[in-house]
Amino acid sequence: MLRPLLDEYLHDQGRLRVWSLIVTILGDTVETRQETISTTRLGVLLDRLGVGQPAQKTALSRLVKDGWAERSKEGRNTFYGFTAKGRDAFVPASRLVYAAARHEEPVHWLMAVSDDPRGLPVAPGVGLWPVDFAPRDRGFAVAGRIESLPEGITAISPEHQAETDTLTALLRYLDVTFAPETGLDALAARTVLVHRWRRYVLRYPEVPARLAPEGWAGLKLRQNIGATYWSLTGPAEEWLQAAGPGFRRLKTPGPMYWERFGFQK
């Protein structure tokens, strides 16, 4: 059933930031197709996700006003897609969101003066990142191997652990309990998964295995997220590539779509 999924993993933290959810949808569904999505199709998906139409309109207006999304018209139909500004913000984040699971620990790490929240804190104002996902804007920085770490370094905050537990429970629900009745339900479930995962990877650091508790679920999260993502994608794509009442079919996605989480079509 979709309702428990929405209640426990999308609408569970107070008022939903609908504009952020729409950014997730635009990035996940239409960006790799190099096109836009109609208000009608987007509205059907948002309705299924439990977002009311007034909230949809407010969020879309905000994205346009802030320069993240642009609105276009074709006859009576309205379409939305990223602006250049929105795309510039989405592309670097998408590399992190959809990256393949690592087969080995990162060899090179970057220690930098930065307040980027994804850095593993090693000293006040100083963080540690894998070099391939280090922050763009930083002050003094040094890259190399981790030879030693100070005692008492806290790799996983209580908030990080709580969100890791939530994502683990979400995966269990999708893998064991949830069975989509329609392609729209599959897409809605995938959207919840990606939205929650996107927030996770943009907020919490990648933790070296040597600093993680034994058996910590966070070390396998990316691999498991990818497997569940692709298990939902078949029926989700059927809905996206089919026409419906008041909206046309979307194009087949480009190559980058089929490389998400290391998948090989």
Buried (B, 14 or more C-beta within 10 A) or exposed (E): EBEEBBEBBBBEEEEBEBBBBBBBBBBBBBBBBEEBBBBBBBBBBBBBBBBEEEBBEEBBEBBBEEEBBBBEEEEEBBBBBBBEEBBEBBEEBBEBBBBBBBEEEBEEBBBBBBEBEBBBBBEEEBBBBBEEBBBEEBEEBEEEEBEEBEEEEEBBEEEBBEBBEBBBEBBEBBEEEBEBEBBBBBBBBBBBBBBBBBBBBEEBBBBBEEBBEEEBBBBEBBBBBBBBBBBBBEBBBBBBBEEEEEBBEBEEBEEEBBBBBBBEE
